[in-house]
Protein backbone atom coordinates (compact mmCIF):
# COMPACT_ATOMS: atom_id res chain seq x y z
CA UNK A 1 0.00 0.00 0.00
CA UNK A 2 1.37 3.40 -0.94
CA UNK A 3 1.81 6.17 1.58
CA UNK A 4 -1.46 7.71 2.77
CA UNK A 5 -1.61 11.47 2.31
CA UNK A 6 -4.14 13.98 3.53
CA UNK A 7 -4.11 15.40 -0.01
CA UNK A 8 -2.40 13.67 -2.94
CA UNK A 9 -1.57 16.33 -5.50
CA UNK A 10 1.13 14.19 -7.11
CA UNK A 11 -1.33 11.55 -8.26
CA UNK A 12 -3.67 14.21 -9.58
CA UNK A 13 -0.82 15.84 -11.48
CA UNK A 14 0.21 12.57 -13.15
CA UNK A 15 -3.19 12.29 -14.84
CA UNK A 16 -2.95 15.67 -16.57
CA UNK A 17 0.82 16.17 -16.78
CA UNK A 18 1.17 16.28 -20.57
CA UNK A 19 -1.66 18.75 -21.15
CA UNK A 20 -0.70 20.85 -18.16
CA UNK A 21 2.94 21.19 -19.13
CA UNK A 22 1.95 22.15 -22.68
CA UNK A 23 -0.39 24.87 -21.37
CA UNK A 24 2.23 26.23 -18.97
CA UNK A 25 4.90 26.21 -21.67
CA UNK A 26 2.55 28.22 -23.87
CA UNK A 27 2.28 30.88 -21.15
CA UNK A 28 6.07 31.02 -20.84
CA UNK A 29 6.44 31.47 -24.59
CA UNK A 30 3.76 34.17 -24.73
CA UNK A 31 5.33 35.96 -21.70
CA UNK A 32 1.92 37.45 -20.83
CA UNK A 33 2.17 36.62 -17.15
CA UNK A 34 -0.55 39.02 -15.95
CA UNK A 35 -4.01 39.03 -17.60
CA UNK A 36 -2.78 36.77 -20.38
CA UNK A 37 -5.04 34.71 -22.69
CA UNK A 38 -5.30 31.81 -20.22
CA UNK A 39 -6.95 34.08 -17.65
CA UNK A 40 -9.67 35.05 -20.10
CA UNK A 41 -10.10 31.42 -21.20
CA UNK A 42 -10.46 30.22 -17.63
CA UNK A 43 -12.88 33.00 -16.74
CA UNK A 44 -15.10 32.17 -19.70
CA UNK A 45 -14.99 28.41 -19.11
CA UNK A 46 -15.77 28.78 -15.41
CA UNK A 47 -18.73 31.04 -16.22
CA UNK A 48 -20.04 28.30 -18.51
CA UNK A 49 -19.48 25.57 -15.91
CA UNK A 50 -21.17 27.49 -13.10
CA UNK A 51 -23.89 28.94 -15.35
CA UNK A 52 -23.16 32.36 -13.90
CA UNK A 53 -23.01 35.63 -15.80
CA UNK A 54 -19.74 37.00 -14.40
CA UNK A 55 -16.59 35.38 -13.02
CA UNK A 56 -13.88 37.81 -11.89
CA UNK A 57 -10.60 36.06 -11.02
CA UNK A 58 -8.41 37.43 -8.23
CA UNK A 59 -5.26 36.56 -6.29
CA UNK A 60 -6.69 34.38 -3.51
CA UNK A 61 -9.86 33.43 -1.66
CA UNK A 62 -9.35 35.85 1.22
CA UNK A 63 -9.01 38.73 -1.24
CA UNK A 64 -12.20 37.54 -2.90
CA UNK A 65 -14.13 37.91 0.35
CA UNK A 66 -12.66 41.33 1.07
CA UNK A 67 -13.35 42.58 -2.45
CA UNK A 68 -16.93 41.31 -2.25
CA UNK A 69 -17.58 43.37 0.88
CA UNK A 70 -15.85 46.40 -0.64
CA UNK A 71 -18.04 46.12 -3.74
CA UNK A 72 -21.19 46.24 -1.61
CA UNK A 73 -20.27 49.68 -0.27
CA UNK A 74 -20.52 48.73 3.39
CA UNK A 75 -19.50 51.37 5.93
CA UNK A 76 -17.44 51.04 9.13
CA UNK A 77 -19.68 49.84 11.94
CA UNK A 78 -22.05 47.94 9.64
CA UNK A 79 -22.71 44.43 10.90
CA UNK A 80 -22.07 41.24 8.95
CA UNK A 81 -23.46 37.94 10.24
CA UNK A 82 -21.45 34.78 9.68
CA UNK A 83 -20.78 31.36 11.20
CA UNK A 84 -18.63 30.81 14.28
CA UNK A 85 -17.40 27.42 13.04
CA UNK A 86 -15.14 28.10 10.06
CA UNK A 87 -11.67 29.26 9.04
CA UNK A 88 -10.71 32.74 10.23
CA UNK A 89 -10.48 34.32 6.75
CA UNK A 90 -14.23 34.87 6.66
CA UNK A 91 -14.29 37.01 9.80
CA UNK A 92 -10.82 38.44 9.18
CA UNK A 93 -11.91 40.47 6.16
CA UNK A 94 -14.95 41.80 8.03
CA UNK A 95 -12.70 43.16 10.77
CA UNK A 96 -10.10 44.50 8.31
CA UNK A 97 -12.72 46.71 6.68
CA UNK A 98 -13.86 48.17 10.01
CA UNK A 99 -17.12 46.25 9.88
CA UNK A 100 -18.51 44.39 12.88
CA UNK A 101 -18.59 40.59 12.68
CA UNK A 102 -21.61 38.99 14.33
CA UNK A 103 -20.97 35.30 14.90
CA UNK A 104 -23.73 32.72 15.19
CA UNK A 105 -23.91 29.00 15.87
CA UNK A 106 -24.17 26.26 13.25
CA UNK A 107 -26.52 23.41 12.41
CA UNK A 108 -25.53 20.18 14.24
CA UNK A 109 -26.00 18.01 11.14
CA UNK A 110 -24.44 20.02 8.33
CA UNK A 111 -22.07 22.23 10.41
CA UNK A 112 -23.28 25.13 8.27
CA UNK A 113 -24.70 28.42 9.51
CA UNK A 114 -27.93 28.08 11.53
CA UNK A 115 -30.65 30.05 9.75
CA UNK A 116 -32.70 30.48 12.93
CA UNK A 117 -29.66 31.90 14.74
CA UNK A 118 -29.09 34.32 11.85
CA UNK A 119 -32.65 35.58 12.03
CA UNK A 120 -32.33 36.30 15.76
CA UNK A 121 -29.23 38.43 15.20
CA UNK A 122 -30.56 40.67 12.44
CA UNK A 123 -30.68 44.22 13.74
CA UNK A 124 -30.76 47.82 12.50
CA UNK A 125 -27.03 47.77 11.65
CA UNK A 126 -27.04 44.42 9.85
CA UNK A 127 -26.06 44.79 6.20
CA UNK A 128 -24.90 41.36 5.02
CA UNK A 129 -24.83 37.63 5.72
CA UNK A 130 -21.91 35.36 4.79
CA UNK A 131 -22.87 31.67 4.73
CA UNK A 132 -19.99 29.22 4.29
CA UNK A 133 -20.46 26.00 2.32
CA UNK A 134 -18.32 24.24 4.88
CA UNK A 135 -16.30 21.13 4.03
CA UNK A 136 -17.99 21.11 0.60
CA UNK A 137 -21.60 20.88 1.79
CA UNK A 138 -24.13 23.40 0.52
CA UNK A 139 -25.45 25.69 3.24
CA UNK A 140 -29.23 26.15 3.41
CA UNK A 141 -29.18 29.18 1.15
CA UNK A 142 -32.87 29.47 0.14
CA UNK A 143 -34.19 30.63 3.54
CA UNK A 144 -31.15 32.88 3.93
CA UNK A 145 -31.99 34.60 0.65
CA UNK A 146 -35.58 35.02 1.87
CA UNK A 147 -34.31 36.64 5.08
CA UNK A 148 -32.03 38.90 3.06
CA UNK A 149 -34.86 40.02 0.83
CA UNK A 150 -37.15 40.67 3.79
CA UNK A 151 -34.54 42.80 5.58
CA UNK A 152 -32.82 44.37 2.55
CA UNK A 153 -29.51 42.58 3.19
CA UNK A 154 -26.74 41.28 0.96
CA UNK A 155 -25.68 37.63 0.84
CA UNK A 156 -22.05 36.78 0.07
CA UNK A 157 -21.44 33.05 -0.33
CA UNK A 158 -18.08 31.80 0.91
CA UNK A 159 -17.68 28.90 -1.52
CA UNK A 160 -13.96 28.31 -0.91
CA UNK A 161 -14.63 24.67 0.00
CA UNK A 162 -17.72 23.98 -2.10
CA UNK A 163 -17.02 24.54 -5.78
CA UNK A 164 -19.05 22.11 -7.86
CA UNK A 165 -21.71 21.51 -5.20
CA UNK A 166 -25.34 22.00 -6.15
CA UNK A 167 -28.07 23.41 -3.95
CA UNK A 168 -31.59 22.05 -4.35
CA UNK A 169 -34.41 24.55 -3.85
CA UNK A 170 -37.82 23.60 -2.45
CA UNK A 171 -39.10 23.58 -6.05
CA UNK A 172 -36.60 20.90 -7.00
CA UNK A 173 -34.51 23.31 -9.07
CA UNK A 174 -30.76 22.97 -8.64
CA UNK A 175 -28.15 25.71 -8.79
CA UNK A 176 -24.40 25.79 -8.25
CA UNK A 177 -23.27 27.04 -4.86
CA UNK A 178 -21.58 30.41 -5.11
CA UNK A 179 -24.02 31.63 -7.77
CA UNK A 180 -27.13 32.12 -5.63
CA UNK A 181 -26.22 35.05 -3.37
CA UNK A 182 -25.52 38.56 -4.54
CA UNK A 183 -21.81 37.62 -4.76
CA UNK A 184 -20.04 34.28 -4.43
CA UNK A 185 -16.37 33.83 -3.66
CA UNK A 186 -13.96 30.93 -3.89
CA UNK A 187 -10.35 29.93 -3.31
CA UNK A 188 -8.08 27.97 -5.62
CA UNK A 189 -5.57 27.06 -2.90
CA UNK A 190 -3.75 23.88 -4.06
CA UNK A 191 -5.65 21.53 -1.73
CA UNK A 192 -9.10 22.71 -2.88
CA UNK A 193 -11.27 20.53 -5.11
CA UNK A 194 -10.23 22.85 -7.96
CA UNK A 195 -6.75 23.87 -6.91
CA UNK A 196 -4.02 25.95 -8.52
CA UNK A 197 -0.28 25.42 -8.04
CA UNK A 198 -0.14 28.49 -5.85
CA UNK A 199 -2.70 31.00 -4.62
CA UNK A 200 -5.76 32.03 -6.59
CA UNK A 201 -9.38 33.01 -6.13
CA UNK A 202 -12.47 34.33 -7.89
CA UNK A 203 -15.76 36.13 -7.40
CA UNK A 204 -19.07 35.24 -9.07
CA UNK A 205 -22.17 37.33 -9.64
CA UNK A 206 -25.15 37.67 -11.95
CA UNK A 207 -25.42 41.40 -11.17
CA UNK A 208 -23.89 43.56 -13.92
CA UNK A 209 -23.34 46.57 -11.66
CA UNK A 210 -21.61 44.53 -8.96
CA UNK A 211 -19.44 42.83 -11.58
CA UNK A 212 -18.35 46.23 -12.89
CA UNK A 213 -17.51 47.40 -9.38
CA UNK A 214 -15.53 44.24 -8.63
CA UNK A 215 -13.52 44.46 -11.85
CA UNK A 216 -12.37 47.92 -10.86
CA UNK A 217 -11.52 46.97 -7.28
CA UNK A 218 -9.31 44.00 -8.21
CA UNK A 219 -7.15 46.25 -10.42
CA UNK A 220 -6.32 49.27 -8.23
CA UNK A 221 -9.73 50.79 -8.89
CA UNK A 222 -8.91 51.28 -12.58
CA UNK A 223 -11.18 50.76 -15.57
CA UNK A 224 -8.87 52.86 -17.71
CA UNK A 225 -5.12 52.85 -17.11
CA UNK A 226 -4.08 55.44 -14.50
CA UNK A 227 -7.69 56.53 -13.98
CA UNK A 228 -8.64 55.41 -10.45
CA UNK A 229 -12.42 55.59 -10.17
CA UNK A 230 -12.85 53.57 -6.96
CA UNK A 231 -10.62 52.56 -4.07
CA UNK A 232 -9.12 49.25 -5.10
CA UNK A 233 -6.50 46.62 -4.37
CA UNK A 234 -3.94 44.69 -6.38
CA UNK A 235 -5.47 41.23 -6.67
CA UNK A 236 -5.11 39.43 -9.98
CA UNK A 237 -4.93 35.76 -10.87
CA UNK A 238 -1.65 35.29 -12.69
CA UNK A 239 -1.63 33.63 -16.10
CA UNK A 240 0.33 30.53 -15.08
CA UNK A 241 -2.19 29.73 -12.37
CA UNK A 242 -5.06 30.35 -14.79
CA UNK A 243 -3.50 27.84 -17.19
CA UNK A 244 -3.33 25.25 -14.39
CA UNK A 245 -6.95 25.87 -13.39
CA UNK A 246 -8.25 25.86 -16.96
CA UNK A 247 -6.53 22.50 -17.50
CA UNK A 248 -8.11 21.06 -14.36
CA UNK A 249 -11.60 22.53 -14.76
CA UNK A 250 -12.86 19.85 -17.20
CA UNK A 251 -11.95 17.26 -14.55
CA UNK A 252 -13.74 18.98 -11.65
CA UNK A 253 -16.89 16.86 -11.74
CA UNK A 254 -14.71 13.74 -12.02
CA UNK A 255 -12.65 14.90 -9.03
CA UNK A 256 -15.80 15.51 -7.02
CA UNK A 257 -17.28 12.13 -7.94
CA UNK A 258 -14.07 10.43 -6.82
CA UNK A 259 -14.35 12.21 -3.48
CA UNK A 260 -17.99 11.15 -3.13
CA UNK A 261 -17.06 7.53 -3.89
CA UNK A 262 -14.41 7.64 -1.17
CA UNK A 263 -16.92 9.22 1.24
CA UNK A 264 -19.46 6.47 0.62
CA UNK A 265 -16.82 3.83 1.32
CA UNK A 266 -15.90 5.58 4.56
CA UNK A 267 -19.62 5.72 5.48
CA UNK A 268 -20.07 2.01 4.86
CA UNK A 269 -17.00 0.98 6.87
CA UNK A 270 -17.45 3.38 9.79
CA UNK A 271 -21.23 3.27 10.08
CA UNK A 272 -21.04 0.12 12.21
CA UNK A 273 -19.87 2.17 15.22
CA UNK A 274 -22.50 3.98 17.25
CA UNK A 275 -19.84 6.42 18.50
CA UNK A 276 -18.89 7.67 15.05
CA UNK A 277 -21.16 10.16 13.28
CA UNK A 278 -20.37 10.18 9.58
CA UNK A 279 -21.02 13.35 7.50
CA UNK A 280 -24.63 14.22 6.81
CA UNK A 281 -25.61 14.98 3.25
CA UNK A 282 -28.89 15.81 1.55
CA UNK A 283 -30.69 14.15 -1.31
CA UNK A 284 -28.63 12.39 -3.97
CA UNK A 285 -25.34 13.63 -2.53
CA UNK A 286 -24.72 16.35 -5.12
CA UNK A 287 -25.06 18.92 -2.34
CA UNK A 288 -21.72 17.78 -0.89
CA UNK A 289 -18.39 17.64 -2.75
CA UNK A 290 -16.34 16.50 0.27
CA UNK A 291 -13.55 19.00 0.39
CA UNK A 292 -13.13 17.39 3.80
CA UNK A 293 -14.50 14.15 5.21
CA UNK A 294 -15.23 15.26 8.76
CA UNK A 295 -16.50 12.96 11.49
CA UNK A 296 -17.86 13.53 14.96
CA UNK A 297 -16.63 11.05 17.55
CA UNK A 298 -18.44 11.18 20.87
CA UNK A 299 -16.83 10.71 24.28
CA UNK A 300 -13.25 10.47 23.13
CA UNK A 301 -9.90 12.14 23.60
CA UNK A 302 -9.72 13.52 20.09
CA UNK A 303 -6.10 14.67 20.41
CA UNK A 304 -5.06 11.19 21.54
CA UNK A 305 -6.82 9.79 18.47
CA UNK A 306 -4.89 12.16 16.21
CA UNK A 307 -1.63 10.93 17.79
CA UNK A 308 -2.65 7.29 17.41
CA UNK A 309 -3.55 7.69 13.73
CA UNK A 310 -0.24 9.44 13.08
CA UNK A 311 1.60 6.49 14.64
CA UNK A 312 -0.26 4.21 12.23
CA UNK A 313 0.84 6.30 9.24
CA UNK A 314 -2.56 7.99 8.86
CA UNK A 315 -2.66 11.80 8.64
CA UNK A 316 -5.72 13.64 9.89
CA UNK A 317 -6.88 17.19 10.48
CA UNK A 318 -8.87 19.09 13.08
CA UNK A 319 -10.96 21.75 11.39
CA UNK A 320 -11.43 23.73 13.61
CA UNK A 321 -10.11 23.30 17.17
CA UNK A 322 -10.92 26.81 18.47
CA UNK A 323 -14.21 28.57 17.68
CA UNK A 324 -13.86 32.08 16.28
CA UNK A 325 -15.66 33.64 19.24
CA UNK A 326 -12.86 32.32 21.48
CA UNK A 327 -10.05 33.62 19.29
CA UNK A 328 -8.19 36.55 20.84
CA UNK A 329 -8.52 38.68 17.70
CA UNK A 330 -12.30 38.25 17.43
CA UNK A 331 -13.54 37.82 21.00
CA UNK A 332 -16.26 40.18 22.16
CA UNK A 333 -18.17 40.78 25.40
CA UNK A 334 -21.32 40.54 23.26
CA UNK A 335 -20.82 36.78 22.89
CA UNK A 336 -22.33 34.31 25.35
CA UNK A 337 -21.04 30.73 25.46
CA UNK A 338 -24.62 29.47 25.56
CA UNK A 339 -25.13 30.88 22.06
CA UNK A 340 -22.45 28.56 20.64
CA UNK A 341 -23.26 25.15 22.10
CA UNK A 342 -23.01 23.29 18.78
CA UNK A 343 -19.80 25.00 17.69
CA UNK A 344 -18.18 24.36 21.06
CA UNK A 345 -19.11 20.69 20.87
CA UNK A 346 -17.81 20.34 17.31
CA UNK A 347 -14.49 21.92 18.27
CA UNK A 348 -14.04 19.07 20.77
CA UNK A 349 -15.31 16.18 18.63
CA UNK A 350 -14.52 16.67 14.94
CA UNK A 351 -11.70 15.01 13.05
CA UNK A 352 -11.12 14.98 9.28
CA UNK A 353 -9.77 11.90 7.55
CA UNK A 354 -7.71 11.82 4.33
CA UNK A 355 -9.89 12.90 1.40
CA UNK A 356 -8.74 13.34 -2.18
CA UNK A 357 -9.18 11.98 -5.67
CA UNK A 358 -6.44 9.34 -5.41
CA UNK A 359 -7.63 7.43 -2.33
CA UNK A 360 -7.78 3.66 -2.88
CA UNK A 361 -10.14 1.12 -1.35
CA UNK A 362 -7.14 -0.50 0.32
CA UNK A 363 -6.17 2.77 1.97
CA UNK A 364 -9.72 3.48 3.14
CA UNK A 365 -10.04 -0.04 4.55
CA UNK A 366 -6.80 0.40 6.49
CA UNK A 367 -7.81 3.85 7.83
CA UNK A 368 -11.21 2.56 8.95
CA UNK A 369 -9.76 -0.58 10.54
CA UNK A 370 -7.38 1.46 12.69
CA UNK A 371 -9.99 4.07 13.59
CA UNK A 372 -12.58 1.45 14.59
CA UNK A 373 -9.97 -0.34 16.70
CA UNK A 374 -9.11 2.83 18.59
CA UNK A 375 -12.74 3.78 19.17
CA UNK A 376 -13.55 0.29 20.47
CA UNK A 377 -10.57 0.42 22.83
CA UNK A 378 -11.12 3.90 24.28
C-alpha positions as CSV (number, residue, x, y, z in Angstrom):
1,X,0.0,0.0,0.0
2,X,1.4,3.4,-0.9
3,X,1.8,6.2,1.6
4,X,-1.5,7.7,2.8
5,X,-1.6,11.5,2.3
6,X,-4.1,14.0,3.5
7,X,-4.1,15.4,0.0
8,X,-2.4,13.7,-2.9
9,X,-1.6,16.3,-5.5
10,X,1.1,14.2,-7.1
11,X,-1.3,11.5,-8.3
12,X,-3.7,14.2,-9.6
13,X,-0.8,15.8,-11.5
14,X,0.2,12.6,-13.1
15,X,-3.2,12.3,-14.8
16,X,-2.9,15.7,-16.6
17,X,0.8,16.2,-16.8
18,X,1.2,16.3,-20.6
19,X,-1.7,18.7,-21.2
20,X,-0.7,20.8,-18.2
21,X,2.9,21.2,-19.1
22,X,2.0,22.1,-22.7
23,X,-0.4,24.9,-21.4
24,X,2.2,26.2,-19.0
25,X,4.9,26.2,-21.7
26,X,2.6,28.2,-23.9
27,X,2.3,30.9,-21.2
28,X,6.1,31.0,-20.8
29,X,6.4,31.5,-24.6
30,X,3.8,34.2,-24.7
31,X,5.3,36.0,-21.7
32,X,1.9,37.4,-20.8
33,X,2.2,36.6,-17.2
34,X,-0.6,39.0,-15.9
35,X,-4.0,39.0,-17.6
36,X,-2.8,36.8,-20.4
37,X,-5.0,34.7,-22.7
38,X,-5.3,31.8,-20.2
39,X,-7.0,34.1,-17.7
40,X,-9.7,35.0,-20.1
41,X,-10.1,31.4,-21.2
42,X,-10.5,30.2,-17.6
43,X,-12.9,33.0,-16.7
44,X,-15.1,32.2,-19.7
45,X,-15.0,28.4,-19.1
46,X,-15.8,28.8,-15.4
47,X,-18.7,31.0,-16.2
48,X,-20.0,28.3,-18.5
49,X,-19.5,25.6,-15.9
50,X,-21.2,27.5,-13.1
51,X,-23.9,28.9,-15.4
52,X,-23.2,32.4,-13.9
53,X,-23.0,35.6,-15.8
54,X,-19.7,37.0,-14.4
55,X,-16.6,35.4,-13.0
56,X,-13.9,37.8,-11.9
57,X,-10.6,36.1,-11.0
58,X,-8.4,37.4,-8.2
59,X,-5.3,36.6,-6.3
60,X,-6.7,34.4,-3.5
61,X,-9.9,33.4,-1.7
62,X,-9.3,35.8,1.2
63,X,-9.0,38.7,-1.2
64,X,-12.2,37.5,-2.9
65,X,-14.1,37.9,0.4
66,X,-12.7,41.3,1.1
67,X,-13.3,42.6,-2.5
68,X,-16.9,41.3,-2.3
69,X,-17.6,43.4,0.9
70,X,-15.9,46.4,-0.6
71,X,-18.0,46.1,-3.7
72,X,-21.2,46.2,-1.6
73,X,-20.3,49.7,-0.3
74,X,-20.5,48.7,3.4
75,X,-19.5,51.4,5.9
76,X,-17.4,51.0,9.1
77,X,-19.7,49.8,11.9
78,X,-22.1,47.9,9.6
79,X,-22.7,44.4,10.9
80,X,-22.1,41.2,8.9
81,X,-23.5,37.9,10.2
82,X,-21.4,34.8,9.7
83,X,-20.8,31.4,11.2
84,X,-18.6,30.8,14.3
85,X,-17.4,27.4,13.0
86,X,-15.1,28.1,10.1
87,X,-11.7,29.3,9.0
88,X,-10.7,32.7,10.2
89,X,-10.5,34.3,6.7
90,X,-14.2,34.9,6.7
91,X,-14.3,37.0,9.8
92,X,-10.8,38.4,9.2
93,X,-11.9,40.5,6.2
94,X,-14.9,41.8,8.0
95,X,-12.7,43.2,10.8
96,X,-10.1,44.5,8.3
97,X,-12.7,46.7,6.7
98,X,-13.9,48.2,10.0
99,X,-17.1,46.2,9.9
100,X,-18.5,44.4,12.9
101,X,-18.6,40.6,12.7
102,X,-21.6,39.0,14.3
103,X,-21.0,35.3,14.9
104,X,-23.7,32.7,15.2
105,X,-23.9,29.0,15.9
106,X,-24.2,26.3,13.3
107,X,-26.5,23.4,12.4
108,X,-25.5,20.2,14.2
109,X,-26.0,18.0,11.1
110,X,-24.4,20.0,8.3
111,X,-22.1,22.2,10.4
112,X,-23.3,25.1,8.3
113,X,-24.7,28.4,9.5
114,X,-27.9,28.1,11.5
115,X,-30.6,30.1,9.7
116,X,-32.7,30.5,12.9
117,X,-29.7,31.9,14.7
118,X,-29.1,34.3,11.9
119,X,-32.7,35.6,12.0
120,X,-32.3,36.3,15.8
121,X,-29.2,38.4,15.2
122,X,-30.6,40.7,12.4
123,X,-30.7,44.2,13.7
124,X,-30.8,47.8,12.5
125,X,-27.0,47.8,11.6
126,X,-27.0,44.4,9.8
127,X,-26.1,44.8,6.2
128,X,-24.9,41.4,5.0
129,X,-24.8,37.6,5.7
130,X,-21.9,35.4,4.8
131,X,-22.9,31.7,4.7
132,X,-20.0,29.2,4.3
133,X,-20.5,26.0,2.3
134,X,-18.3,24.2,4.9
135,X,-16.3,21.1,4.0
136,X,-18.0,21.1,0.6
137,X,-21.6,20.9,1.8
138,X,-24.1,23.4,0.5
139,X,-25.5,25.7,3.2
140,X,-29.2,26.2,3.4
141,X,-29.2,29.2,1.1
142,X,-32.9,29.5,0.1
143,X,-34.2,30.6,3.5
144,X,-31.1,32.9,3.9
145,X,-32.0,34.6,0.7
146,X,-35.6,35.0,1.9
147,X,-34.3,36.6,5.1
148,X,-32.0,38.9,3.1
149,X,-34.9,40.0,0.8
150,X,-37.1,40.7,3.8
151,X,-34.5,42.8,5.6
152,X,-32.8,44.4,2.6
153,X,-29.5,42.6,3.2
154,X,-26.7,41.3,1.0
155,X,-25.7,37.6,0.8
156,X,-22.0,36.8,0.1
157,X,-21.4,33.1,-0.3
158,X,-18.1,31.8,0.9
159,X,-17.7,28.9,-1.5
160,X,-14.0,28.3,-0.9
161,X,-14.6,24.7,0.0
162,X,-17.7,24.0,-2.1
163,X,-17.0,24.5,-5.8
164,X,-19.0,22.1,-7.9
165,X,-21.7,21.5,-5.2
166,X,-25.3,22.0,-6.1
167,X,-28.1,23.4,-3.9
168,X,-31.6,22.1,-4.4
169,X,-34.4,24.6,-3.8
170,X,-37.8,23.6,-2.5
171,X,-39.1,23.6,-6.0
172,X,-36.6,20.9,-7.0
173,X,-34.5,23.3,-9.1
174,X,-30.8,23.0,-8.6
175,X,-28.1,25.7,-8.8
176,X,-24.4,25.8,-8.2
177,X,-23.3,27.0,-4.9
178,X,-21.6,30.4,-5.1
179,X,-24.0,31.6,-7.8
180,X,-27.1,32.1,-5.6
181,X,-26.2,35.0,-3.4
182,X,-25.5,38.6,-4.5
183,X,-21.8,37.6,-4.8
184,X,-20.0,34.3,-4.4
185,X,-16.4,33.8,-3.7
186,X,-14.0,30.9,-3.9
187,X,-10.4,29.9,-3.3
188,X,-8.1,28.0,-5.6
189,X,-5.6,27.1,-2.9
190,X,-3.8,23.9,-4.1
191,X,-5.7,21.5,-1.7
192,X,-9.1,22.7,-2.9
193,X,-11.3,20.5,-5.1
194,X,-10.2,22.8,-8.0
195,X,-6.7,23.9,-6.9
196,X,-4.0,26.0,-8.5
197,X,-0.3,25.4,-8.0
198,X,-0.1,28.5,-5.8
199,X,-2.7,31.0,-4.6
200,X,-5.8,32.0,-6.6
201,X,-9.4,33.0,-6.1
202,X,-12.5,34.3,-7.9
203,X,-15.8,36.1,-7.4
204,X,-19.1,35.2,-9.1
205,X,-22.2,37.3,-9.6
206,X,-25.2,37.7,-11.9
207,X,-25.4,41.4,-11.2
208,X,-23.9,43.6,-13.9
209,X,-23.3,46.6,-11.7
210,X,-21.6,44.5,-9.0
211,X,-19.4,42.8,-11.6
212,X,-18.4,46.2,-12.9
213,X,-17.5,47.4,-9.4
214,X,-15.5,44.2,-8.6
215,X,-13.5,44.5,-11.9
216,X,-12.4,47.9,-10.9
217,X,-11.5,47.0,-7.3
218,X,-9.3,44.0,-8.2
219,X,-7.2,46.2,-10.4
220,X,-6.3,49.3,-8.2
221,X,-9.7,50.8,-8.9
222,X,-8.9,51.3,-12.6
223,X,-11.2,50.8,-15.6
224,X,-8.9,52.9,-17.7
225,X,-5.1,52.8,-17.1
226,X,-4.1,55.4,-14.5
227,X,-7.7,56.5,-14.0
228,X,-8.6,55.4,-10.4
229,X,-12.4,55.6,-10.2
230,X,-12.9,53.6,-7.0
231,X,-10.6,52.6,-4.1
232,X,-9.1,49.3,-5.1
233,X,-6.5,46.6,-4.4
234,X,-3.9,44.7,-6.4
235,X,-5.5,41.2,-6.7
236,X,-5.1,39.4,-10.0
237,X,-4.9,35.8,-10.9
238,X,-1.6,35.3,-12.7
239,X,-1.6,33.6,-16.1
240,X,0.3,30.5,-15.1
241,X,-2.2,29.7,-12.4
242,X,-5.1,30.3,-14.8
243,X,-3.5,27.8,-17.2
244,X,-3.3,25.3,-14.4
245,X,-6.9,25.9,-13.4
246,X,-8.2,25.9,-17.0
247,X,-6.5,22.5,-17.5
248,X,-8.1,21.1,-14.4
249,X,-11.6,22.5,-14.8
250,X,-12.9,19.8,-17.2
251,X,-12.0,17.3,-14.5
252,X,-13.7,19.0,-11.7
253,X,-16.9,16.9,-11.7
254,X,-14.7,13.7,-12.0
255,X,-12.6,14.9,-9.0
256,X,-15.8,15.5,-7.0
257,X,-17.3,12.1,-7.9
258,X,-14.1,10.4,-6.8
259,X,-14.3,12.2,-3.5
260,X,-18.0,11.1,-3.1
261,X,-17.1,7.5,-3.9
262,X,-14.4,7.6,-1.2
263,X,-16.9,9.2,1.2
264,X,-19.5,6.5,0.6
265,X,-16.8,3.8,1.3
266,X,-15.9,5.6,4.6
267,X,-19.6,5.7,5.5
268,X,-20.1,2.0,4.9
269,X,-17.0,1.0,6.9
270,X,-17.4,3.4,9.8
271,X,-21.2,3.3,10.1
272,X,-21.0,0.1,12.2
273,X,-19.9,2.2,15.2
274,X,-22.5,4.0,17.2
275,X,-19.8,6.4,18.5
276,X,-18.9,7.7,15.1
277,X,-21.2,10.2,13.3
278,X,-20.4,10.2,9.6
279,X,-21.0,13.3,7.5
280,X,-24.6,14.2,6.8
281,X,-25.6,15.0,3.3
282,X,-28.9,15.8,1.6
283,X,-30.7,14.2,-1.3
284,X,-28.6,12.4,-4.0
285,X,-25.3,13.6,-2.5
286,X,-24.7,16.3,-5.1
287,X,-25.1,18.9,-2.3
288,X,-21.7,17.8,-0.9
289,X,-18.4,17.6,-2.8
290,X,-16.3,16.5,0.3
291,X,-13.5,19.0,0.4
292,X,-13.1,17.4,3.8
293,X,-14.5,14.1,5.2
294,X,-15.2,15.3,8.8
295,X,-16.5,13.0,11.5
296,X,-17.9,13.5,15.0
297,X,-16.6,11.0,17.5
298,X,-18.4,11.2,20.9
299,X,-16.8,10.7,24.3
300,X,-13.3,10.5,23.1
301,X,-9.9,12.1,23.6
302,X,-9.7,13.5,20.1
303,X,-6.1,14.7,20.4
304,X,-5.1,11.2,21.5
305,X,-6.8,9.8,18.5
306,X,-4.9,12.2,16.2
307,X,-1.6,10.9,17.8
308,X,-2.6,7.3,17.4
309,X,-3.5,7.7,13.7
310,X,-0.2,9.4,13.1
311,X,1.6,6.5,14.6
312,X,-0.3,4.2,12.2
313,X,0.8,6.3,9.2
314,X,-2.6,8.0,8.9
315,X,-2.7,11.8,8.6
316,X,-5.7,13.6,9.9
317,X,-6.9,17.2,10.5
318,X,-8.9,19.1,13.1
319,X,-11.0,21.8,11.4
320,X,-11.4,23.7,13.6
321,X,-10.1,23.3,17.2
322,X,-10.9,26.8,18.5
323,X,-14.2,28.6,17.7
324,X,-13.9,32.1,16.3
325,X,-15.7,33.6,19.2
326,X,-12.9,32.3,21.5
327,X,-10.0,33.6,19.3
328,X,-8.2,36.6,20.8
329,X,-8.5,38.7,17.7
330,X,-12.3,38.2,17.4
331,X,-13.5,37.8,21.0
332,X,-16.3,40.2,22.2
333,X,-18.2,40.8,25.4
334,X,-21.3,40.5,23.3
335,X,-20.8,36.8,22.9
336,X,-22.3,34.3,25.4
337,X,-21.0,30.7,25.5
338,X,-24.6,29.5,25.6
339,X,-25.1,30.9,22.1
340,X,-22.4,28.6,20.6
341,X,-23.3,25.2,22.1
342,X,-23.0,23.3,18.8
343,X,-19.8,25.0,17.7
344,X,-18.2,24.4,21.1
345,X,-19.1,20.7,20.9
346,X,-17.8,20.3,17.3
347,X,-14.5,21.9,18.3
348,X,-14.0,19.1,20.8
349,X,-15.3,16.2,18.6
350,X,-14.5,16.7,14.9
351,X,-11.7,15.0,13.1
352,X,-11.1,15.0,9.3
353,X,-9.8,11.9,7.5
354,X,-7.7,11.8,4.3
355,X,-9.9,12.9,1.4
356,X,-8.7,13.3,-2.2
357,X,-9.2,12.0,-5.7
358,X,-6.4,9.3,-5.4
359,X,-7.6,7.4,-2.3
360,X,-7.8,3.7,-2.9
361,X,-10.1,1.1,-1.4
362,X,-7.1,-0.5,0.3
363,X,-6.2,2.8,2.0
364,X,-9.7,3.5,3.1
365,X,-10.0,0.0,4.6
366,X,-6.8,0.4,6.5
367,X,-7.8,3.8,7.8
368,X,-11.2,2.6,9.0
369,X,-9.8,-0.6,10.5
370,X,-7.4,1.5,12.7
371,X,-10.0,4.1,13.6
372,X,-12.6,1.5,14.6
373,X,-10.0,-0.3,16.7
374,X,-9.1,2.8,18.6
375,X,-12.7,3.8,19.2
376,X,-13.6,0.3,20.5
377,X,-10.6,0.4,22.8
378,X,-11.1,3.9,24.3
